[in-house]
Amino acid sequence: MSAAHTPGPWEVLTDEPDSYCAIESNGLTVATIEGMDVYAVAAEDCYDYGPVTAANARLIAAAPELLKALTQMIDWDGGKRTAIDAMANARAIVAKATGAHP
């Protein structure tokens, strides 16, 4: 079984146009990103490239599919409201991932 990723919540500390973004969790750098380049995916520090780093990278790589799945879940309800709490949570996650407000 693969190692677990760095526990959340993860926060984007820099979210300005033409700047790098740092993703941190409880003071630990998870990733630093500039444009299309990911400079580090780390657990304890920027030089930790162990199994937690690989788990973080897999989670980041899966983010577009996770966002798509949550978006589809929000769009599909077939007129049925059987999972209102799950839908509210999905909306909040999509809003966080897209920078929108729920």
C-alpha positions in Angstrom: 0.0 0.0 0.0 1.2 3.5 -0.8 2.1 6.0 1.8 -0.5 8.6 2.9 -0.2 12.1 1.7 0.5 15.1 4.0 -2.7 15.5 6.0 -4.9 18.6 5.3 -6.0 21.1 5.3 -3.7 22.4 2.5 -3.6 26.1 1.9 -2.4 28.2 -1.0 -0.3 30.9 0.6 0.4 33.0 -2.5 -2.3 33.4 -5.0 -1.3 36.5 -7.0 -1.0 36.8 -10.8 2.5 36.4 -12.2 3.8 34.9 -8.9 4.6 31.5 -7.5 2.2 29.7 -5.3 3.1 27.8 -2.1 0.9 25.0 -0.8 1.4 24.3 2.9 -0.1 22.2 5.5 0.4 23.0 9.2 3.5 25.0 8.3 5.0 22.3 6.1 5.6 22.9 2.4 3.6 20.5 0.3 4.5 22.1 -3.1 5.8 25.3 -4.7 4.5 26.0 -8.1 5.5 28.7 -10.7 3.5 28.6 -13.9 3.4 25.0 -15.2 6.5 24.0 -13.1 6.2 22.2 -9.7 9.5 22.9 -8.0 9.0 20.7 -4.9 6.5 18.3 -3.5 7.7 17.7 0.0 6.4 16.5 3.3 8.8 17.8 6.0 11.0 20.1 3.9 11.9 20.8 0.3 14.5 18.1 0.4 12.3 15.2 1.6 11.6 13.1 -1.5 10.3 10.0 0.3 7.0 8.1 0.1 5.0 10.9 1.5 6.3 13.2 -1.3 5.2 10.6 -3.9 1.8 10.4 -2.2 1.5 14.2 -2.3 2.4 14.2 -6.0 -0.2 11.6 -6.8 -2.8 13.6 -5.0 -1.9 16.8 -6.8 -1.9 14.9 -10.1 -5.4 13.5 -9.4 -6.8 17.0 -8.5 -8.2 17.7 -12.0 -10.1 14.4 -12.0 -11.2 14.9 -8.5 -12.5 18.3 -9.4 -14.2 16.9 -12.5 -15.9 14.1 -10.5 -17.1 16.6 -7.8 -18.4 18.9 -10.5 -20.3 16.1 -12.2 -21.7 15.1 -8.8 -23.0 18.7 -8.3 -24.4 18.8 -11.8 -26.1 15.4 -11.4 -28.8 15.1 -8.9 -31.6 13.8 -11.1 -34.0 15.9 -9.2 -33.3 13.8 -6.0 -31.8 15.3 -2.9 -30.7 12.2 -1.1 -27.2 13.4 -0.1 -27.6 17.1 0.8 -24.6 17.2 3.1 -22.4 15.4 0.6 -23.5 17.9 -2.1 -22.8 20.9 0.1 -19.3 19.5 0.9 -18.7 18.8 -2.8 -19.7 22.4 -3.6 -17.3 23.7 -1.0 -14.4 21.6 -2.3 -15.0 22.7 -5.9 -15.2 26.3 -4.8 -11.9 25.9 -2.9 -10.2 24.2 -5.8 -11.4 26.8 -8.3 -11.0 29.9 -6.1 -14.7 30.6 -6.3 -17.0 31.2 -3.4 -19.6 28.6 -2.5 
